[in-house]
């Protein structure tokens, strides 16, 4: 019987906890980007490319880690 909690993490060759820690790190990075976007709304001279840089960094990491799911 397939465990629904480990099937997806195993597709990345990770344990449930390792995958969870990576997911939460992405979450904090995205929250940081969201806050900076909000600040950029009112102060357009601040954080001009920060959010896109964070998004690209996450994308590159996922692309590197991704096996085949």
Secondary structure, DSSP 8 states (H G I E B T S, - for coil): ---TTTHHHHHTT--HHHHHHHHHHHHHHHHHHHHHHHHHHH-TTSSSSHHHHHHHHHHHHHHHH----
